[in-house]
């Protein structure tokens, strides 16, 4: 067992799927998406949905931020996790 896990932290405007894949291939055990606002996700905002896109099977944590429970509920009703 490892003493620690090597993770790629989120960076605004940088941590896209290609960047996450590069770091995963270089040894990162897991990666994170950029923060995605629930209000934008509820409206199906294209650029926000791209932030949480995980096109390849790379261990990735989706980060969602927001205080409006209805926005989160609206998004989660439509959301299907990628396999």
C-alpha positions in Angstrom: 0.0 0.0 0.0 1.2 3.5 -0.8 1.9 6.0 1.9 0.0 8.7 0.0 -2.1 9.2 -3.0 -0.8 11.4 -5.9 -3.7 13.7 -6.9 -4.0 16.4 -9.5 -5.7 19.4 -7.9 -8.2 21.5 -9.9 -7.0 24.6 -11.6 -9.4 27.1 -13.2 -9.1 27.1 -16.9 -6.5 24.3 -16.9 -7.9 21.0 -15.6 -9.6 19.9 -18.8 -9.9 16.2 -19.8 -6.7 16.2 -21.8 -4.7 17.7 -18.9 -6.2 15.2 -16.4 -5.3 12.3 -18.8 -1.7 13.6 -19.1 -1.3 13.6 -15.3 -3.0 10.3 -14.9 -0.7 8.8 -17.4 2.3 10.3 -15.5 1.2 8.7 -12.2 -1.7 10.6 -10.7 -4.0 8.2 -8.8 -7.0 10.5 -9.2 -7.9 13.9 -10.6 -10.5 16.6 -10.0 -12.7 18.6 -12.4 -12.8 22.4 -12.1 -15.6 23.8 -9.9 -18.9 23.7 -11.7 -21.7 25.9 -10.4 -25.1 24.3 -9.8 -26.9 27.2 -11.4 -25.1 26.8 -14.7 -25.4 23.0 -14.6 -29.2 23.3 -14.0 -29.4 25.6 -17.2 -27.3 23.0 -19.2 -24.6 25.7 -19.8 -22.3 24.1 -22.4 -19.0 25.4 -21.0 -19.9 24.3 -17.5 -21.0 20.8 -18.6 -17.6 20.6 -20.4 -15.9 21.2 -17.1 -17.4 18.0 -15.7 -16.9 15.9 -18.8 -15.0 12.7 -18.2 -14.5 11.1 -21.6 -12.1 8.3 -20.6 -12.0 5.9 -17.6 -9.7 8.1 -15.4 -10.5 8.4 -11.7 -12.0 11.8 -11.5 -13.9 13.6 -8.8 -16.5 16.1 -10.0 -16.6 19.3 -8.0 -20.0 21.0 -7.7 -20.5 24.3 -5.9 -23.7 26.2 -5.1 -26.2 27.0 -2.4 -29.5 26.6 -4.2 -30.9 23.2 -3.6 -33.4 23.5 -6.4 -30.5 24.0 -9.0 -28.7 20.9 -7.7 -31.9 18.9 -7.8 -32.7 20.1 -11.4 -29.2 19.1 -12.5 -29.2 15.7 -10.8 -32.5 14.8 -12.3 -30.9 15.0 -15.7 -27.4 13.8 -14.8 -26.2 10.3 -15.8 -22.8 9.3 -14.5 -20.3 8.1 -17.2 -19.2 4.6 -17.0 
